[in-house]
């Protein structure tokens, strides 16, 4: 069955870095656009970054541009989110998403907490 398993979350001080990973299985990873979303307590889920199926195009929310980088390795069926210069407002549960036409899959999420 389809699985998206996020890892790499944790507690980090402001200004620090984390690298999230999302390992995919159960579908043809290289044919799906991949995204990272996040949801902070009391807020709606928001799109953080998207990468096309070949990795040729990426898009970012204005709030993370210049600090976050999304990449993918189709040979490893994995998408990554490198997060630098983290701020307290980046605190949220981060979710991996795979989308292709009507197919829309989600991971279980990984907590990122930015605090001193």
Phi and psi restraints in degrees (value plus and minus 20) as a CYANA .aco file:
   2 UNK   PHI     -89.7   -49.7
   2 UNK   PSI     112.6   152.6
   3 UNK   PHI    -158.5  -118.5
   3 UNK   PSI     116.8   156.8
   4 UNK   PHI    -146.4  -106.4
   4 UNK   PSI      97.6   137.6
   5 UNK   PHI    -139.8   -99.8
   5 UNK   PSI      90.5   130.5
   6 UNK   PHI    -105.5   -65.5
   6 UNK   PSI     131.2   171.2
   7 UNK   PHI    -173.8  -133.8
   7 UNK   PSI     147.1   187.1
   8 UNK   PHI      83.1   123.1
   8 UNK   PSI     -25.0    15.0
   9 UNK   PHI     -92.1   -52.1
   9 UNK   PSI     152.1   192.1
  10 UNK   PHI     141.7   181.7
  10 UNK   PSI    -185.6  -145.6
  11 UNK   PHI    -120.4   -80.4
  11 UNK   PSI     110.8   150.8
  12 UNK   PHI    -161.7  -121.7
  12 UNK   PSI     129.5   169.5
  13 UNK   PHI     -98.6   -58.6
  13 UNK   PSI     135.0   175.0
  14 UNK   PHI     -74.3   -34.3
  14 UNK   PSI     117.6   157.6
  15 UNK   PHI      70.4   110.4
  15 UNK   PSI     -29.6    10.4
  16 UNK   PHI    -102.9   -62.9
  16 UNK   PSI    -195.5  -155.5
  17 UNK   PHI    -152.0  -112.0
  17 UNK   PSI     131.8   171.8
  18 UNK   PHI    -162.8  -122.8
  18 UNK   PSI     133.7   173.7
  19 UNK   PHI    -144.3  -104.3
  19 UNK   PSI      96.3   136.3
  20 UNK   PHI    -111.1   -71.1
  20 UNK   PSI     125.5   165.5
  21 UNK   PHI    -145.4  -105.4
  21 UNK   PSI     131.0   171.0
  22 UNK   PHI    -156.8  -116.8
  22 UNK   PSI      91.1   131.1
  23 UNK   PHI    -114.0   -74.0
  23 UNK   PSI     106.5   146.5
  24 UNK   PHI    -128.2   -88.2
  24 UNK   PSI     128.3   168.3
  25 UNK   PHI    -176.0  -136.0
  25 UNK   PSI     139.6   179.6
  26 UNK   PHI      69.7   109.7
  26 UNK   PSI     -19.2    20.8
  27 UNK   PHI    -173.0  -133.0
  27 UNK   PSI     149.5   189.5
  28 UNK   PHI    -102.9   -62.9
  28 UNK   PSI      71.8   111.8
  29 UNK   PHI     -73.7   -33.7
  29 UNK   PSI     -61.5   -21.5
  30 UNK   PHI     -89.7   -49.7
  30 UNK   PSI     -27.9    12.1
  31 UNK   PHI    -121.7   -81.7
  31 UNK   PSI     -16.9    23.1
  32 UNK   PHI    -131.8   -91.8
  32 UNK   PSI     118.2   158.2
  33 UNK   PHI     -91.5   -51.5
  33 UNK   PSI     124.7   164.7
  34 UNK   PHI    -142.4  -102.4
  34 UNK   PSI     125.4   165.4
  35 UNK   PHI    -160.8  -120.8
  35 UNK   PSI     139.0   179.0
  36 UNK   PHI    -135.2   -95.2
  36 UNK   PSI     113.4   153.4
  37 UNK   PHI    -139.3   -99.3
  37 UNK   PSI     144.9   184.9
  38 UNK   PHI    -163.6  -123.6
  38 UNK   PSI     134.8   174.8
  39 UNK   PHI    -160.1  -120.1
  39 UNK   PSI      97.1   137.1
  40 UNK   PHI    -110.4   -70.4
  40 UNK   PSI     137.6   177.6
  41 UNK   PHI     -75.7   -35.7
  41 UNK   PSI     109.7   149.7
  42 UNK   PHI      56.4    96.4
  42 UNK   PSI     -14.1    25.9
  43 UNK   PHI    -141.5  -101.5
  43 UNK   PSI     142.3   182.3
  44 UNK   PHI     -97.0   -57.0
  44 UNK   PSI     135.8   175.8
  45 UNK   PHI     -86.5   -46.5
  45 UNK   PSI     116.2   156.2
  46 UNK   PHI    -147.6  -107.6
  46 UNK   PSI     129.5   169.5
  47 UNK   PHI     -95.7   -55.7
  47 UNK   PSI     110.1   150.1
  48 UNK   PHI    -120.7   -80.7
  48 UNK   PSI     -70.5   -30.5
  49 UNK   PHI    -178.7  -138.7
  49 UNK   PSI     130.2   170.2
  50 UNK   PHI    -154.5  -114.5
  50 UNK   PSI     126.0   166.0
  51 UNK   PHI    -154.7  -114.7
  51 UNK   PSI     116.9   156.9
  52 UNK   PHI     -91.6   -51.6
  52 UNK   PSI     150.1   190.1
  53 UNK   PHI     -82.0   -42.0
  53 UNK   PSI     -50.0   -10.0
  54 UNK   PHI    -112.3   -72.3
  54 UNK   PSI     -30.0    10.0
  55 UNK   PHI      64.9   104.9
  55 UNK   PSI     -13.7    26.3
  56 UNK   PHI     -95.7   -55.7
  56 UNK   PSI     -42.1    -2.1
  57 UNK   PHI    -154.1  -114.1
  57 UNK   PSI     116.4   156.4
  58 UNK   PHI    -149.6  -109.6
  58 UNK   PSI     132.5   172.5
  59 UNK   PHI    -159.0  -119.0
  59 UNK   PSI     128.3   168.3
  60 UNK   PHI    -154.5  -114.5
  60 UNK   PSI     130.5   170.5
  61 UNK   PHI     -86.3   -46.3
  61 UNK   PSI     127.0   167.0
  62 UNK   PHI     -76.8   -36.8
  62 UNK   PSI     -53.6   -13.6
  63 UNK   PHI     -88.3   -48.3
  63 UNK   PSI     -36.8     3.2
  64 UNK   PHI    -139.4   -99.4
  64 UNK   PSI     -23.4    16.6
  65 UNK   PHI     -77.2   -37.2
  65 UNK   PSI     114.7   154.7
  66 UNK   PHI      64.9   104.9
  66 UNK   PSI     -31.1     8.9
  67 UNK   PHI    -135.8   -95.8
  67 UNK   PSI     -54.0   -14.0
  68 UNK   PHI    -128.9   -88.9
  68 UNK   PSI     128.0   168.0
  69 UNK   PHI    -156.0  -116.0
  69 UNK   PSI     106.0   146.0
  70 UNK   PHI    -120.8   -80.8
  70 UNK   PSI     114.5   154.5
  71 UNK   PHI    -160.0  -120.0
  71 UNK   PSI     147.5   187.5
  72 UNK   PHI    -164.3  -124.3
  72 UNK   PSI     132.9   172.9
  73 UNK   PHI    -146.2  -106.2
  73 UNK   PSI      81.1   121.1
  74 UNK   PHI     -89.1   -49.1
  74 UNK   PSI     -42.5    -2.5
  75 UNK   PHI     -91.9   -51.9
  75 UNK   PSI     -46.8    -6.8
  76 UNK   PHI    -125.5   -85.5
  76 UNK   PSI     -18.0    22.0
  77 UNK   PHI      32.6    72.6
  77 UNK   PSI      25.7    65.7
  78 UNK   PHI    -156.9  -116.9
  78 UNK   PSI     120.1   160.1
  79 UNK   PHI    -138.1   -98.1
  79 UNK   PSI     126.4   166.4
  80 UNK   PHI    -144.3  -104.3
  80 UNK   PSI     136.1   176.1
  81 UNK   PHI    -154.7  -114.7
  81 UNK   PSI      87.5   127.5
  82 UNK   PHI    -106.5   -66.5
  82 UNK   PSI     102.2   142.2
  83 UNK   PHI    -138.8   -98.8
  83 UNK   PSI      96.4   136.4
  84 UNK   PHI    -135.7   -95.7
  84 UNK   PSI     144.1   184.1
  85 UNK   PHI      29.0    69.0
  85 UNK   PSI      28.7    68.7
  86 UNK   PHI     -86.1   -46.1
  86 UNK   PSI     125.3   165.3
  87 UNK   PHI    -140.2  -100.2
  87 UNK   PSI     137.6   177.6
  88 UNK   PHI     -75.2   -35.2
  88 UNK   PSI     -53.0   -13.0
  89 UNK   PHI     -92.4   -52.4
  89 UNK   PSI     -25.1    14.9
  90 UNK   PHI    -103.5   -63.5
  90 UNK   PSI     -25.8    14.2
  91 UNK   PHI     -81.3   -41.3
  91 UNK   PSI     104.3   144.3
  92 UNK   PHI    -198.0  -158.0
  92 UNK   PSI     151.0   191.0
  93 UNK   PHI    -109.1   -69.1
  93 UNK   PSI     108.3   148.3
  94 UNK   PHI    -122.9   -82.9
  94 UNK   PSI     110.6   150.6
  95 UNK   PHI    -138.4   -98.4
  95 UNK   PSI     121.5   161.5
  96 UNK   PHI    -113.6   -73.6
  96 UNK   PSI     120.7   160.7
  97 UNK   PHI    -155.1  -115.1
  97 UNK   PSI     118.1   158.1
  98 UNK   PHI    -138.9   -98.9
  98 UNK   PSI     111.6   151.6
  99 UNK   PHI    -158.9  -118.9
  99 UNK   PSI     115.0   155.0
 100 UNK   PHI    -175.2  -135.2
 100 UNK   PSI      91.4   131.4
 101 UNK   PHI      34.3    74.3
 101 UNK   PSI    -139.4   -99.4
 102 UNK   PHI    -106.7   -66.7
 102 UNK   PSI     -25.9    14.1
 103 UNK   PHI    -106.7   -66.7
 103 UNK   PSI     108.8   148.8
 104 UNK   PHI    -166.7  -126.7
 104 UNK   PSI      87.4   127.4
 105 UNK   PHI    -136.9   -96.9
 105 UNK   PSI     127.7   167.7
 106 UNK   PHI    -149.7  -109.7
 106 UNK   PSI     127.4   167.4
 107 UNK   PHI    -107.0   -67.0
 107 UNK   PSI    -198.8  -158.8
 108 UNK   PHI    -107.7   -67.7
 108 UNK   PSI     -33.6     6.4
 109 UNK   PHI      76.6   116.6
 109 UNK   PSI     133.7   173.7
 110 UNK   PHI    -156.5  -116.5
 110 UNK   PSI     115.6   155.6
 111 UNK   PHI    -101.3   -61.3
 111 UNK   PSI     111.7   151.7
 112 UNK   PHI    -139.2   -99.2
 112 UNK   PSI     103.5   143.5
 113 UNK   PHI    -143.5  -103.5
 113 UNK   PSI     103.1   143.1
 114 UNK   PHI    -131.0   -91.0
 114 UNK   PSI      89.8   129.8
 115 UNK   PHI    -179.0  -139.0
 115 UNK   PSI     128.1   168.1
